[in-house]
């Protein structure tokens, strides 16, 4: 027994005895090969680690160098037109006045009634003005006001309300406002709230075609269309949620939001007309349009805007070709609606019903010059020049909507009659932003300071006619100047923001990094490389490539030395944060 155990033990350890290999040269050679290979493997891994550490050190050095460069640039007097600086500060002061009035008399309500000094809940009590104004506060560097608003969002904003909300208005104002605040600040409370309200809106898309109902109860999720539409869905209300819901899928990694809104485009493309012009009423069950008005004004406008901006939002990749193709088709249709007045040859966009045209243009349609200018770069040289020229013509018309009235504020719509140029139709003004929006785009894209002058004139008219001690009000009549009793939330979200950016350097919210939703909420452009978006596809998996948002405030640090703590550059460990931050400040469009 002992001998057997001894034999077994010697057999187990014989491979550890050198004499075993000396008697067997082939196995010795194999052992040497294994040893040399293992040595090379370990050496190679150590070399890679060492090289990686060297690269990381170099990158960190580069971050520090770029940060030093940025600090040097900030410390120098940056040449800037003092008039622009003065005007920008005037607009900022107007925002402070509007916000302070809201804070004093209507905090937490949807909108302020300045003359009676009370708040009203026009949108179900969602704090519409507060949420609409978040990104404007941030961009203008109003940190104290932004933080107070942030605390209200975190502690008091509650969407569980038995209220029939407009899917469109809630999306562009609330979802868009919260997502923009998240993209600017990186504060996840805004993203969480955006997801909460979006989840409550989602059942609106549960139709046979995917074209949404336009109203939904926020508490029980019951969707329907307004009675006055005869059961039809409104074009703009159904096709102006793409930017917000695609962005939400990108930020959360959940594709369901993107899938819902892109199914709408698939459905509309199935019956998309050759001229790209859709009526304002769409059947949500069949996806077909009714024999109703075609317009770039109320109830049609932002559908066309989002075809272009969804393409821009995804960084104009081939996966979004359908959006661009549909938009270009619609722009051919827009050009077919262009007429010119006599005797002054003002270009305007007609409305169409059947085969007849109406010589009427809404001020709402004054978003079109900016849209055309923004989309012109996607054409070839000749067509791009033609589209940009049309944009400039239409902007001149829209500016004259303002200049043609005694108050120099535009009415709600205008009619064009032979030999009489333009005459105001509906004569109220509710602080709308569309014309200054287009002036902002045209200034950014052409560098023509004329658009700044026009914008300044419009701002002065608001200051003269709409500013009162307790906020800003619209006018019941732009001819008489009689005031109303409402400060619209979009005055803070859009009108003042676009005016502020009109007098800011192009590096503040650069157009190659951000896209504005139809409520002027900037969303980060994110490269989309998902499967090609074609007419036959309805579902996509979003690619999540969100860059860091720790760069801090995007404004005024060039020129006014806004609080140094707002620069949140972190040299280590994230090299990308530092590089993105520096580039966003020193890059010139």
Secondary structure, DSSP 8 states (H G I E B T S, - for coil): -HHHHHHHHHHHTGGG-HHHHHT-HHHHHHHHHHHHHHHHHHHHHHHHHHHHHHHHHHHHHHHHHHHHHHHHHHHS-----HHHHHHHHHHHHHHHHHHHHHHHH-TTSSEEETTTTEEE-TTSSS-HHHHHHHHHHHHTT-HHHHHHHHHHHHHH-------EEEHHHIIIIIIHHHHHHHHHH--HHHHHHHHHHHHHHGGGG-SSSS---SEEETTT--EE--GGGTT-EEHHHHSS-HHHHHHHHHHH--THHHHHHHHHHHHHHHT--TT----SEE-TTT--B-S--B-SSTTTHHHHHHHHHHHHHTTT-GGGHHHHHHHHHHHHHHHHTEEE-TTT--EEE-EEETTEEE-EEEGGGGGHHHHHHHHGGGS-HHHHHHHHHHHHHHHHHHHHHHHTSTTS---SEEEEETTTEEEESS--B----HHHHHHHHHHHHH--THHHHHHHHHHHHHHHHTEETTEE--BS-TTT--B-S-B-HHIIIIIHHHHHHHTS-TTTT-TTTEEE-TTS-EEE-----SS---TT-------------TT---SSTTTT---GGG-----SS-HHHHHHHHHHHH---
